[in-house]
Amino acid sequence: MIARLVYRALIWSERRRARAAGLGREAAEGSDDARHLKVGARGETLTYWYLRRAGYTIVARNRRPHSHSGELDMIGWDGPVLAFIEVKTRTGIEAGPPETAVGHEQKKRIVRSAQEYMRRLPRRPAAYRFDIASVLWDPAMGYQVRLIKDAFKE
């Protein structure tokens, strides 16, 4: 219930922020790098609450393995399944849907990082999968989160 309320409040806040800026995209604040990081952070926060609302138990966010092979955006339990969630956020569809930004090399880094994470667990989970959370800005609706379960294999 709390997750649902927080998620709705975040969506409302993002719509209000866009109206205040008078844009359907991020206001031109600071450098492109800073804006990119803010968009990504908003997408991850929205995804976190979206997943909580969907019943996930999130156990880690922005987890960097000791080997520095890549970052795991989110790790959570979806019932008995351990899910490694990659979050992709876009403010437009010119470059395609957000999930298409997860390329072959990035998938390999995610898998390596997930394997290292599981090696450090006291018991390896019976089932795990790789999900992608696709977050897209819609000028009429604000940010929209779409979860793609089992988006790719090892």
N, C-alpha and C positions, 0 to 999 in steps of 0.2 A: 504494500500500500504506500509506504513512504517512497519507495523507488518510483512509483507511478507519479506521485505528486512532484518529486524533484525533477523528473524527466519533463513533465508538462511545464514546470516553472522555467526550465532551461530553454525549451522551445519558445515559450512566450518571451523570454528575455532576448533571445536571438532575433526574433521578429521585430521587437521594439528597437533593438540596436540598429537594425537595417533601416527601419523607418526614420529613426533619428538622423542617420547618416544621409538619408535621401537616396540611397543606392540599393541595388539588388546584390551587391557584392561588398566586400570589406572596404571600409573607408581607407583612404590613402594616408595611413599613419606610418611614419617611419620608413625604413628601407623595405625592399621586397623580401629580404630574408626574415626580418622581424614579423612582417605580415604573414608570411608563409608559416612561421612557427606558431603564431597565434591561431591561425585557421586550424592547424593540426592539433593544437592543444584543445581547442573547442570541440573538434570532432571526437577526440579521445574521451573527453568528459561526457559528451552526449552518448557515446557508445557505452561507456561504463554504466550509466544509469539505464540505458535501454536494455543492456544485458541483465542488470539486476532485476529490472521489471519483468524480463522474460524468464526469470528463475535461476539464472547463473549465480554461482558463488565465485566471485573473483578473488584469486589468491595472490596475484602479482600484477603490477603494471610497470611498463618500461623496464623490463628485466634485461640486464646485460650479462651475458655469461662471462666466466673468468677468461675464456679464450678470446674475448672481444670479437667473435665471429659475426655478430649481429645483435639486434635488439628484438625482444619479444614484446609487442605492444601490450598485450594482456594475456593472462593465463587464468582460466577459470573452469570450474566443474559445472557441466550441464548434466545433472543427475550423476550417473556413474562414469561418465565420459569426461576425460580431461581435454579441454579445448585450448588450443593456442590460436589467439585471435590477432590477425593483422588488420589495423585500422587504416583506411585510405579515405582522405577527405578532399573534395573538390568544390570550387565555388562556381563551376560552370561545366558544361559538357563538351566544350570545344575540343578538348583532348581525349574525349571518350569517357565512358563511365569510370568511376574511381577504381573499381576492382581490376580493370585492365592494366593498371600501373604496377601490379605485382608481377614482375617478370620472372623468368626462369632462374636467374642468378639469385634474386631475392628469395625465391622459394627455397633454394638450396641452403641459403644462410639461415632461414627460419627453421628448416628441418635440423640443421646442425646445432643450432642454439637449443631447440626443443629436446634433442637427444642428450645434450649436455645437462640440461635442466633435469631430465628424468633420471639420468645416472646418479644425480645427487639426492634423489628421493630415497627414503628408507625402503619403500616398496614401489616397484614399477606399476603404473596403473594398468588395469586389464584392457582398457580401451582408451584411445586418444585420437584426436583429429585436428585438422587445420581449417579454421574458419576465416572468412574475410568479412569485415564490417565495412560496408560501402556507405559513406556519408556524403550527401550531395546537397548543395544549396539550391533551393527552389525559391525564386523571388516571391511567389504567392504564399508558400507554406513554410518558409524558413528551412532549416536543416532537416533532411529526411535520412533516417538510418535504415539500411537494409542489410540483413544478416544472411550471408551465404555459408551455410553449414557444409562441412566436408568439401571445401573449395578446391583442394588439391591433395595429392598423395605424396608420400616420400619418394 
